[in-house]
Amino acid sequence: MLNGTSGLVKLILSVLFFPMFFQTAFIDFAWGNFDPSWMMLTKRLFLLLPVLAIILGCWVTMACLLTVLIRQKRQEFLIALFITWWDLGKSIVSFWGGIFKFLFEFLASLLGLLKILALGLWSLIQEVLFLPFRLIRGISRNVVSSPVPWIAVFLTIFWCLVEAVIFTYVTTPLVVDTFSNITGEQLTVAFVRIPLFIFLLFIVLGSYAVLSTMVDAVKTKNISAILGIGVIEIVTLFVEVVFLYREFVDSLVPWFAQYSENFQLGIFWTLALSIFVWFGIRSLSWFLFASHGTPTMMSIIQGKGVQIISSGDNARNKVLVSTSEFMNKIKQDSAWFQRKGDELLTAIMLPPLQVIAAAINFCTLLITSKHLFELPFKNMDEIKKSTVLIESIAPKAKKARSV
């Protein structure tokens, strides 16, 4: 366009259209079409938008300078033009800094997310790994703090199982021989042991039940009950001594015979030792745990129940506290995600919007002698709605619509 002119006209046109001398080179350089991929992306990211805004600012500036002659308040207009360029420069610098700020906040948010995931995974692993130990600890606390003698109950049951196992092992040959002679068939040991174990377990448990009832009758000084239960206890003693403890003592006879010659124990001493063993075992086990465990077991069997001080309120409070802490943790994490999302959105949107807003301010300055946007933007809330912007730039139109 300038080739066909010369002299003063060419000079004037050169001044008026001076952006044409560099805008193509600037755009080509910012576009970086023939550069390596990483450099091309870097130029387009950091330079393309500022270059376009600068070129637009140059064109609008020339238009503004042409209208200075016909404007009122020329001095204020020129100052506003210089301030617009100052805002554009700050916006470009803020745009470049905003990119690095966004990358930094993105990495920080990513690290925070990884930290939350790692802590959540570690908490889940701890919950799974330490769940059995917490259950054992909870059961132990309940057992220790409970007024019900659960330890005595467990020891009583355990001791009854031990006695039943020992007597099953000792009496199995006798029972097999007896039933084989009665039925005329040879019974196997495996066939006899399981029902024999169950039978002997009930006998041992019944022995402790009779002893517990005997003690209660003595405490209440109920003579008739003492005599009746005493007869039952003697029968129980006879049955256990003859059928169980006698076999246990007979199994020890070979051991006695090793240390004496012509050893003959005899039925009297066999029964006496059996009664002595019965009395010793029953006394030790009774005073150690059975005196407390047997009444509780009988109350449960009889359906009377046991007295338990409810710790439901404490447990419920602990559950509520744990649930509340868990829900608060979820709420905190959700609030953190929302806050970080807003911060990342602000960090990625504000820098380019400030450059665009600075470029738009050139256009509104040309048309209305006023800036549309107040720069710099500090957050997304400062970017007003379109209707508010229109009303702020054209208050007369607003008044006309109201009328």
LINSUL-V150754 format. One record per helix or strand. SS is the DSSP state (H for helix, E for strand). FROM is the first residue (numbers start at 1). TO is the last residue. If there is no record, write none. Layout:
SS,FROM,TO  SS,FROM,TO
This chain:
H,8,16  H,18,21  H,23,31  H,37,46  H,48,70  H,74,145  H,150,183  H,189,220  H,223,250  H,253,257  H,266,302  H,312,368  H,380,382  H,386,393  H,395,402
